[in-house]
Amino acid sequence: MVPAANLVGFAGQELARKLPKVFGVIFETTIGSVVELILFMVLIKKGEQSIPVIKAAILGSILANLLLCLGMCFFVGGMRRDEQEFHEAISEAGTGLMLVAGMGLVVPAAFSTALTGSTTLTVTQASLAASILKISRATAVVLLVAYAAHVFFQMRTHHSLYEDILETDEHKEKDEGLHKDPSKTRLTFTECVIALLFAVTCVALIAVFLVEQIENIVQERGISDSFMGLILVPLVEKTAEHLTAIDEAWDNQTNHALSSVLGASVQTALLSTPLVVLVGWGLNRNMDLNFELFDAIVLILAILVVGNFLRDGKSNYLEGLLCLLVYVIIAIAAFFYPNPIRSEGTATGGGVASSEHAKRLLTTT
């Protein structure tokens, strides 16, 4: 998966250079999200037993971008310079969108937790599950609208601002003599398209094989669903995308790197997640946004930590190291987070799909 995803990222980057700058950055980020989108679709197609892994992978992908990738960018860039500066337009728009996305992803979980433990409200488990499903699907539509507004903001109303920011990064790179001329591409347009088609086909096939092994790893190797989704799956699917952003930070293209990191997080939260919810709706899968309370709290805290580091428009290796340490703490907690209770002989295969429901029943009792 890693070399196939790397080919997707490389071909997408080469093709983005042949496009207008702002559109090229959005296109490159979207191509990088193809890997996770294919993986999510394969998982949702497999059945409801894969839904807990999808939920954990959604949040894991966001956490990997915000903490692991951004932390590596700050750390690597800070090793060559005392400080790196980035434009507030990119950081403020990115953190604002992530706060909105975090609210959208956490509200269904908060709704479920509030009603499950309520002693003053009478609600059955079936009606609660149905309400959460409706809230999740409506929220998915709202998040897609937010993503469309974000793209319109970048491409139309504030296009010139982003264009100037990215051009400044390129001039900075040339002045320092750090990298080759970005105008010298290594692939033609036709070669980029062929490479993308080949790489995406490989990713789709590998995703099928990878998904088939997830259940074996969880059950036979003793790896928890939470650690699998939050840590292992995002590391596999995001490696190539992270290397590209880290390379840009090394070359002092901080605005490019930040755009890639925040753009990937925004796409996961506002595009990939709503799409998998709506596709699950079409496939009659109960894919909702009722995340585990642990995952929801971790997501909000991560967004707040990163937002605090981005507030001053500067970064250094210490901030990068702190982001990495926060990610390590989350990984340790996820490793020891137990799997939900698995009931045998259910209609969904006796696995993960009914585990959350069973756990809530025990908690309520």
VOPAGU-2260 file (C-alpha; in pm, 1 decimal, decimal comma):
REM VOPAGU-2260
SITE   aa  ch    i         X         Y         Z
SITE  MET   A    0       0,0       0,0       0,0
SITE  VAL   A    1     277,8     245,6      87,8
SITE  PRO   A    2     460,4     237,1    -250,6
SITE  ALA   A    3     128,7     239,4    -438,1
SITE  ALA   A    4      10,7     539,6    -234,8
SITE  ASN   A    5     348,5     702,9    -293,7
SITE  LEU   A    6     300,1     667,4    -670,2
SITE  VAL   A    7     -44,1     827,7    -636,3
SITE  GLY   A    8     110,8    1119,4    -447,4
SITE  PHE   A    9     403,2    1158,2    -688,6
SITE  ALA   A   10     188,6    1150,6   -1003,2
SITE  GLY   A   11     -66,1    1382,4    -842,7
SITE  GLN   A   12     207,6    1627,9    -746,8
SITE  GLU   A   13     350,9    1626,4   -1097,8
SITE  LEU   A   14       5,9    1679,7   -1250,0
SITE  ALA   A   15     -68,2    1960,7   -1001,8
SITE  ARG   A   16     237,2    2150,3   -1128,9
SITE  LYS   A   17      75,7    2174,6   -1470,7
SITE  LEU   A   18    -237,4    2336,9   -1324,1
SITE  PRO   A   19    -302,9    2683,6   -1176,5
SITE  LYS   A   20    -140,2    2706,4    -834,4
SITE  VAL   A   21    -444,5    2714,3    -606,0
SITE  PHE   A   22    -633,9    2455,0    -807,1
SITE  GLY   A   23    -317,7    2244,8    -819,8
SITE  VAL   A   24    -288,7    2239,4    -439,5
SITE  ILE   A   25    -655,3    2138,6    -401,0
SITE  PHE   A   26    -617,6    1874,3    -672,4
SITE  GLU   A   27    -301,4    1733,6    -512,4
SITE  THR   A   28    -472,1    1712,0    -172,5
SITE  THR   A   29    -777,9    1545,7    -325,1
SITE  ILE   A   30    -564,3    1288,4    -506,7
SITE  GLY   A   31    -387,5    1215,3    -178,0
SITE  SER   A   32    -727,0    1146,4     -18,6
SITE  VAL   A   33    -816,8     891,0    -286,6
SITE  VAL   A   34    -633,5     617,9     -95,7
SITE  GLU   A   35    -834,0     661,6     224,5
SITE  LEU   A   36   -1158,5     708,8      33,5
SITE  ILE   A   37   -1107,8     379,4    -151,5
SITE  LEU   A   38   -1023,4     208,3     177,0
SITE  PHE   A   39   -1336,5     344,6     345,4
SITE  MET   A   40   -1556,1     235,1      55,3
SITE  VAL   A   41   -1411,7    -116,9      57,5
SITE  LEU   A   42   -1470,3    -137,1     433,0
SITE  ILE   A   43   -1831,1     -14,4     414,4
SITE  LYS   A   44   -1900,7    -252,8     128,1
SITE  LYS   A   45   -1774,8    -545,0     336,5
SITE  GLY   A   46   -2047,5    -503,6     595,0
SITE  GLU   A   47   -2148,4    -346,9     922,3
SITE  GLN   A   48   -1882,8    -537,6    1114,6
SITE  SER   A   49   -1628,6    -297,7     961,3
SITE  ILE   A   50   -1804,2      20,4    1076,4
SITE  PRO   A   51   -1609,7      56,8    1407,5
SITE  VAL   A   52   -1281,6      33,1    1213,8
SITE  ILE   A   53   -1405,6     298,7     968,0
SITE  LYS   A   54   -1498,7     531,2    1253,1
SITE  ALA   A   55   -1161,9     489,1    1420,5
SITE  ALA   A   56    -981,2     528,1    1086,1
SITE  ILE   A   57   -1164,3     855,0    1015,5
SITE  LEU   A   58   -1047,5    1008,8    1340,5
SITE  GLY   A   59    -709,7     839,2    1311,0
SITE  SER   A   60    -654,2     995,8     970,3
SITE  ILE   A   61    -731,8    1341,9    1108,9
SITE  LEU   A   62    -507,0    1287,3    1411,5
SITE  ALA   A   63    -223,4    1156,6    1194,0
SITE  ASN   A   64    -241,1    1471,8     982,1
SITE  LEU   A   65    -280,1    1721,2    1264,7
SITE  LEU   A   66     -33,0    1575,1    1513,3
SITE  LEU   A   67     204,1    1332,9    1339,7
SITE  CYS   A   68     246,3    1500,7    1000,2
SITE  LEU   A   69     227,6    1860,5    1121,7
SITE  GLY   A   70     457,0    1775,4    1410,7
SITE  MET   A   71     712,3    1624,7    1172,0
SITE  CYS   A   72     686,1    1931,3     945,5
SITE  PHE   A   73     750,3    2168,1    1236,4
SITE  PHE   A   74    1031,8    1949,6    1373,4
SITE  VAL   A   75    1211,6    1894,2    1041,3
SITE  GLY   A   76    1177,8    2257,0     934,0
SITE  GLY   A   77    1286,3    2377,2    1278,6
SITE  MET   A   78    1604,7    2171,2    1262,7
SITE  ARG   A   79    1732,7    2393,6     979,0
SITE  ARG   A   80    1600,3    2729,5    1101,5
SITE  ASP   A   81    1521,6    2891,3    1434,2
SITE  GLU   A   82    1165,6    2964,5    1323,1
SITE  GLN   A   83     943,7    2920,3    1022,0
SITE  GLU   A   84     662,3    3158,4     940,2
SITE  PHE   A   85     334,7    3088,3     761,3
SITE  HIS   A   86      47,8    3308,0     649,2
SITE  GLU   A   87    -242,3    3355,8     889,7
SITE  ALA   A   88    -499,1    3314,8     609,8
SITE  ILE   A   89    -406,5    2946,9     571,2
SITE  SER   A   90    -379,7    2868,3     942,2
SITE  GLU   A   91    -698,5    3053,1    1046,4
SITE  ALA   A   92    -911,5    2907,0     767,2
SITE  GLY   A   93    -776,6    2557,4     834,7
SITE  THR   A   94    -824,6    2564,2    1212,0
SITE  GLY   A   95   -1170,2    2721,9    1176,4
SITE  LEU   A   96   -1280,8    2450,0     939,0
SITE  MET   A   97   -1139,8    2180,8    1166,3
SITE  LEU   A   98   -1330,9    2321,0    1465,1
SITE  VAL   A   99   -1653,6    2312,7    1264,2
SITE  ALA   A  100   -1572,6    1960,3    1141,9
SITE  GLY   A  101   -1492,5    1852,1    1498,0
SITE  MET   A  102   -1829,3    1981,5    1615,0
SITE  GLY   A  103   -2006,0    1796,4    1335,3
SITE  LEU   A  104   -1828,0    1471,4    1413,9
SITE  VAL   A  105   -1868,3    1491,9    1792,3
SITE  VAL   A  106   -2229,4    1612,7    1828,0
SITE  PRO   A  107   -2387,7    1270,9    1744,1
SITE  ALA   A  108   -2163,8    1105,0    2004,7
SITE  ALA   A  109   -2254,2    1371,0    2262,7
SITE  PHE   A  110   -2623,3    1323,2    2177,7
SITE  SER   A  111   -2594,0     947,4    2229,2
SITE  THR   A  112   -2398,1     976,5    2554,2
SITE  ALA   A  113   -2640,7    1232,0    2700,4
SITE  LEU   A  114   -2949,5    1023,3    2629,0
SITE  THR   A  115   -2794,9     688,2    2718,2
SITE  GLY   A  116   -2710,5     801,0    3068,7
SITE  SER   A  117   -3020,6    1014,2    3121,1
SITE  THR   A  118   -3254,9     931,4    3407,1
SITE  THR   A  119   -3511,8    1200,5    3326,9
SITE  LEU   A  120   -3577,7    1116,2    2961,6
SITE  THR   A  121   -3744,4     795,5    2843,5
SITE  VAL   A  122   -3597,4     664,9    2520,6
SITE  THR   A  123   -3558,6     313,9    2384,6
SITE  GLN   A  124   -3236,3     184,7    2235,0
SITE  ALA   A  125   -3402,9     135,6    1898,1
SITE  SER   A  126   -3539,7     489,6    1880,5
SITE  LEU   A  127   -3207,0     630,6    2001,1
SITE  ALA   A  128   -3015,0     442,6    1731,5
SITE  ALA   A  129   -3261,3     559,1    1466,1
SITE  SER   A  130   -3230,6     921,4    1580,3
SITE  ILE   A  131   -2849,9     907,6    1579,6
SITE  LEU   A  132   -2854,1     763,4    1228,6
SITE  LYS   A  133   -3077,9    1045,4    1103,6
SITE  ILE   A  134   -2864,7    1309,5    1276,4
SITE  SER   A  135   -2548,1    1160,2    1123,7
SITE  ARG   A  136   -2689,3    1160,3     770,6
SITE  ALA   A  137   -2814,0    1517,3     803,1
SITE  THR   A  138   -2477,9    1620,8     948,0
SITE  ALA   A  139   -2301,1    1454,7     652,9
SITE  VAL   A  140   -2495,9    1674,3     410,5
SITE  VAL   A  141   -2409,1    1985,9     614,7
SITE  LEU   A  142   -2039,1    1893,2     617,0
SITE  LEU   A  143   -2042,5    1853,1     239,1
SITE  VAL   A  144   -2191,4    2203,0     210,8
SITE  ALA   A  145   -1910,1    2332,9     434,1
SITE  TYR   A  146   -1651,5    2166,2     209,2
SITE  ALA   A  147   -1808,6    2317,6    -102,7
SITE  ALA   A  148   -1799,0    2661,7      64,1
SITE  HIS   A  149   -1433,2    2607,2     151,8
SITE  VAL   A  150   -1342,8    2522,2    -209,2
SITE  PHE   A  151   -1542,5    2822,2    -337,9
SITE  PHE   A  152   -1360,5    3043,9     -87,0
SITE  GLN   A  153   -1020,7    2930,1    -215,3
SITE  MET   A  154   -1100,4    2910,2    -584,2
SITE  ARG   A  155   -1319,6    3217,6    -634,8
SITE  THR   A  156   -1356,5    3487,1    -371,6
SITE  HIS   A  157   -1003,1    3466,6    -221,1
SITE  HIS   A  158    -817,9    3306,2    -510,3
SITE  SER   A  159    -569,2    3592,9    -553,1
SITE  LEU   A  160    -474,9    3584,4    -183,9
SITE  TYR   A  161    -387,4    3214,5    -191,4
SITE  GLU   A  162    -210,7    3260,2    -525,4
SITE  ASP   A  163      15,6    3529,1    -375,2
SITE  ILE   A  164      89,0    3319,0     -66,6
SITE  LEU   A  165     197,2    3015,9    -271,4
SITE  GLU   A  166     405,3    3228,4    -508,9
SITE  THR   A  167     585,0    3380,6    -210,0
SITE  ASP   A  168     678,0    3031,1     -96,0
SITE  GLU   A  169     822,1    2947,3    -437,5
SITE  HIS   A  170    1030,0    3267,8    -444,7
SITE  LYS   A  171    1155,7    3193,5     -95,9
SITE  GLU   A  172    1263,2    2846,1    -209,0
SITE  LYS   A  173    1446,4    2982,1    -514,4
SITE  ASP   A  174    1622,2    3252,3    -311,0
SITE  GLU   A  175    1758,4    2995,6     -65,8
SITE  GLY   A  176    1858,1    2757,8    -346,7
SITE  LEU   A  177    1713,9    2463,8    -161,4
SITE  HIS   A  178    1541,2    2274,5    -435,9
SITE  LYS   A  179    1510,6    2232,8    -807,5
SITE  ASP   A  180    1304,2    2468,1   -1019,1
SITE  PRO   A  181     940,0    2361,0    -975,2
SITE  SER   A  182     875,5    2438,2   -1340,6
SITE  LYS   A  183    1100,9    2146,2   -1440,9
SITE  THR   A  184     859,8    1855,9   -1429,5
SITE  ARG   A  185     960,8    1492,0   -1447,3
SITE  LEU   A  186     648,2    1355,6   -1615,5
SITE  THR   A  187     442,5    1474,5   -1908,6
SITE  PHE   A  188      67,6    1526,7   -1874,1
SITE  THR   A  189      -6,4    1191,9   -2041,6
SITE  GLU   A  190     245,5    1010,1   -1821,8
SITE  CYS   A  191      85,7    1165,7   -1510,4
SITE  VAL   A  192    -259,9    1042,5   -1610,0
SITE  ILE   A  193    -132,4     691,3   -1689,6
SITE  ALA   A  194      61,5     673,7   -1362,1
SITE  LEU   A  195    -243,7     788,4   -1165,8
SITE  LEU   A  196    -471,8     532,0   -1329,1
SITE  PHE   A  197    -220,8     254,5   -1265,1
SITE  ALA   A  198    -156,1     359,6    -904,2
SITE  VAL   A  199    -524,3     402,4    -813,7
SITE  THR   A  200    -598,8      57,4    -957,8
SITE  CYS   A  201    -322,1     -92,9    -745,8
SITE  VAL   A  202    -446,0      90,5    -436,1
SITE  ALA   A  203    -801,2     -37,7    -490,9
SITE  LEU   A  204    -680,1    -399,6    -519,9
SITE  ILE   A  205    -446,0    -371,5    -222,2
SITE  ALA   A  206    -724,7    -212,3     -15,2
SITE  VAL   A  207    -939,9    -518,2     -73,7
SITE  PHE   A  208    -659,1    -749,0      43,0
SITE  LEU   A  209    -581,4    -523,1     341,5
SITE  VAL   A  210    -942,6    -513,7     458,9
SITE  GLU   A  211    -963,2    -893,7     444,5
SITE  GLN   A  212    -677,9    -916,7     696,1
SITE  ILE   A  213    -800,0    -657,2     946,4
SITE  GLU   A  214   -1035,2    -897,2    1126,7
SITE  ASN   A  215    -761,0   -1159,3    1156,6
SITE  ILE   A  216    -518,3    -906,6    1302,0
SITE  VAL   A  217    -774,8    -780,6    1553,3
SITE  GLN   A  218    -884,3   -1126,9    1667,9
SITE  GLU   A  219    -568,0   -1337,6    1639,3
SITE  ARG   A  220    -297,3   -1082,1    1718,0
SITE  GLY   A  221    -485,3    -914,8    2000,7
SITE  ILE   A  222    -473,0    -568,9    1841,5
SITE  SER   A  223    -764,9    -352,9    1951,3
SITE  ASP   A  224   -1010,3    -199,7    1704,7
SITE  SER   A  225    -916,2     142,9    1838,2
SITE  PHE   A  226    -541,4      98,0    1780,1
SITE  MET   A  227    -600,9     -56,7    1438,0
SITE  GLY   A  228    -822,7     229,4    1322,8
SITE  LEU   A  229    -663,4     523,4    1501,5
SITE  ILE   A  230    -297,4     435,5    1441,5
SITE  LEU   A  231    -213,1     147,0    1204,3
SITE  VAL   A  232    -452,9     207,9     913,9
SITE  PRO   A  233    -380,2     585,9     890,9
SITE  LEU   A  234      -5,6     521,8     905,1
SITE  VAL   A  235     -33,0     290,5     604,4
SITE  GLU   A  236    -259,5     507,4     391,4
SITE  LYS   A  237    -105,1     846,2     481,2
SITE  THR   A  238     268,0     770,8     462,8
SITE  ALA   A  239     323,1     902,8     109,9
SITE  GLU   A  240     115,7    1215,5     172,0
SITE  HIS   A  241     309,5    1286,5     490,4
SITE  LEU   A  242     647,6    1248,8     319,8
SITE  THR   A  243     547,9    1508,1      59,3
SITE  ALA   A  244     446,7    1762,4     324,8
SITE  ILE   A  245     762,9    1697,1     529,3
SITE  ASP   A  246     976,9    1750,6     217,0
SITE  GLU   A  247     804,0    2085,2     159,0
SITE  ALA   A  248     869,0    2191,2     519,6
SITE  TRP   A  249    1235,1    2091,3     481,9
SITE  ASP   A  250    1257,9    2321,3     178,3
SITE  ASN   A  251    1102,7    2607,6     381,7
SITE  GLN   A  252     777,0    2596,4     184,0
SITE  THR   A  253     580,0    2627,0     504,7
SITE  ASN   A  254     259,6    2754,9     343,1
SITE  HIS   A  255     260,9    2466,3      94,1
SITE  ALA   A  256     320,9    2216,6     376,8
SITE  LEU   A  257      52,7    2369,2     598,9
SITE  SER   A  258    -193,6    2376,4     309,6
SITE  SER   A  259    -128,6    2007,0     246,5
SITE  VAL   A  260    -164,7    1905,5     611,9
SITE  LEU   A  261    -472,1    2112,1     695,1
SITE  GLY   A  262    -621,9    2047,6     351,4
SITE  ALA   A  263    -591,2    1671,5     400,2
SITE  SER   A  264    -751,7    1693,8     744,5
SITE  VAL   A  265   -1034,7    1908,5     609,6
SITE  GLN   A  266   -1094,2    1667,2     322,0
SITE  THR   A  267   -1110,4    1370,0     555,6
SITE  ALA   A  268   -1358,0    1545,4     785,5
SITE  LEU   A  269   -1569,2    1733,4     531,0
SITE  LEU   A  270   -1549,2    1510,8     221,9
SITE  SER   A  271   -1444,6    1150,8     288,9
SITE  THR   A  272   -1648,8    1111,4     607,7
SITE  PRO   A  273   -1978,9    1248,5     467,4
SITE  LEU   A  274   -1933,3    1042,8     151,8
SITE  VAL   A  275   -1887,0     716,7     341,6
SITE  VAL   A  276   -2195,7     796,7     555,1
SITE  LEU   A  277   -2405,6     866,4     244,7
SITE  VAL   A  278   -2271,3     561,0      60,8
SITE  GLY   A  279   -2353,3     351,9     367,3
SITE  TRP   A  280   -2704,7     497,7     352,7
SITE  GLY   A  281   -2733,7     387,7      -8,2
SITE  LEU   A  282   -2604,6      38,6      77,4
SITE  ASN   A  283   -2844,5      14,6     373,9
SITE  ARG   A  284   -2558,4      12,2     623,7
SITE  ASN   A  285   -2604,1     176,5     963,9
SITE  MET   A  286   -2298,3     397,2     922,3
SITE  ASP   A  287   -2335,6     685,6    1166,3
SITE  LEU   A  288   -2111,2     940,5    1336,1
SITE  ASN   A  289   -2161,4     801,5    1686,5
SITE  PHE   A  290   -1794,1     776,5    1774,9
SITE  GLU   A  291   -1662,1     635,7    2098,7
SITE  LEU   A  292   -1641,1     904,0    2368,4
SITE  PHE   A  293   -1264,0     844,8    2397,1
SITE  ASP   A  294   -1215,7     912,0    2024,3
SITE  ALA   A  295   -1435,9    1222,0    2028,6
SITE  ILE   A  296   -1256,0    1379,6    2323,9
SITE  VAL   A  297    -914,8    1305,2    2171,6
SITE  LEU   A  298   -1018,9    1468,2    1843,1
SITE  ILE   A  299   -1137,6    1791,9    2004,8
SITE  LEU   A  300    -827,6    1815,0    2224,9
SITE  ALA   A  301    -600,0    1759,1    1923,1
SITE  ILE   A  302    -773,2    2036,9    1727,7
SITE  LEU   A  303    -733,9    2274,2    2023,2
SITE  VAL   A  304    -363,5    2185,3    2069,8
SITE  VAL   A  305    -281,2    2240,3    1702,5
SITE  GLY   A  306    -488,9    2558,4    1688,1
SITE  ASN   A  307    -290,4    2698,9    1979,9
SITE  PHE   A  308      40,2    2625,1    1805,7
SITE  LEU   A  309     -78,0    2787,7    1481,3
SITE  ARG   A  310    -209,9    3100,2    1648,7
SITE  ASP   A  311     113,8    3303,6    1636,4
SITE  GLY   A  312     190,3    3226,6    1269,9
SITE  LYS   A  313     530,9    3076,7    1358,5
SITE  SER   A  314     666,3    2730,8    1426,5
SITE  ASN   A  315     983,3    2571,5    1564,7
SITE  TYR   A  316    1115,4    2225,7    1639,5
SITE  LEU   A  317     986,4    2234,2    2000,1
SITE  GLU   A  318     625,4    2274,8    1886,3
SITE  GLY   A  319     678,6    1992,9    1639,2
SITE  LEU   A  320     819,1    1766,4    1909,3
SITE  LEU   A  321     526,0    1843,9    2139,8
SITE  CYS   A  322     277,9    1750,4    1865,1
SITE  LEU   A  323     460,0    1420,6    1816,5
SITE  LEU   A  324     455,7    1349,3    2190,3
SITE  VAL   A  325      80,5    1413,7    2205,1
SITE  TYR   A  326      37,8    1164,5    1920,0
SITE  VAL   A  327     247,5     907,0    2107,7
SITE  ILE   A  328      28,7     951,7    2417,4
SITE  ILE   A  329    -284,2     889,8    2207,5
SITE  ALA   A  330    -123,1     583,8    2046,0
SITE  ILE   A  331     -39,7     436,3    2388,8
SITE  ALA   A  332    -395,1     491,6    2513,7
SITE  ALA   A  333    -540,1     344,4    2192,2
SITE  PHE   A  334    -320,2      35,3    2227,8
SITE  PHE   A  335    -467,0     -43,2    2570,8
SITE  TYR   A  336    -823,4      57,8    2479,4
SITE  PRO   A  337   -1028,3    -264,9    2496,0
SITE  ASN   A  338   -1246,8    -393,1    2216,8
SITE  PRO   A  339   -1622,9    -356,7    2269,9
SITE  ILE   A  340   -1817,5    -661,6    2381,0
SITE  ARG   A  341   -1875,5    -886,8    2081,4
SITE  SER   A  342   -2200,3   -1079,0    2073,6
SITE  GLU   A  343   -2209,4   -1410,9    1894,0
SITE  GLY   A  344   -2456,8   -1522,7    1634,5
SITE  THR   A  345   -2601,4   -1184,1    1539,8
SITE  ALA   A  346   -2748,5   -1097,7    1202,9
SITE  THR   A  347   -2440,5    -895,0    1112,6
SITE  GLY   A  348   -2206,2   -1186,6    1156,9
SITE  GLY   A  349   -2173,6   -1173,4    1534,8
SITE  GLY   A  350   -1899,8    -917,4    1525,6
SITE  VAL   A  351   -1823,7    -558,4    1569,8
SITE  ALA   A  352   -2144,2    -408,3    1432,2
SITE  SER   A  353   -2349,5    -497,5    1736,1
SITE  SER   A  354   -2073,9    -442,8    1991,2
SITE  GLU   A  355   -2145,8     -77,7    2059,5
SITE  HIS   A  356   -2516,0    -151,7    2102,3
SITE  ALA   A  357   -2440,0    -437,2    2344,6
SITE  LYS   A  358   -2206,0    -222,1    2546,5
SITE  ARG   A  359   -2463,3      54,5    2579,6
SITE  LEU   A  360   -2726,3    -198,3    2691,6
SITE  LEU   A  361   -2494,2    -319,0    2967,2
SITE  THR   A  362   -2411,6      36,4    3065,3
SITE  THR   A  363   -2778,8     131,7    3081,1
SITE  THR   A  364   -2862,4    -179,1    3282,7
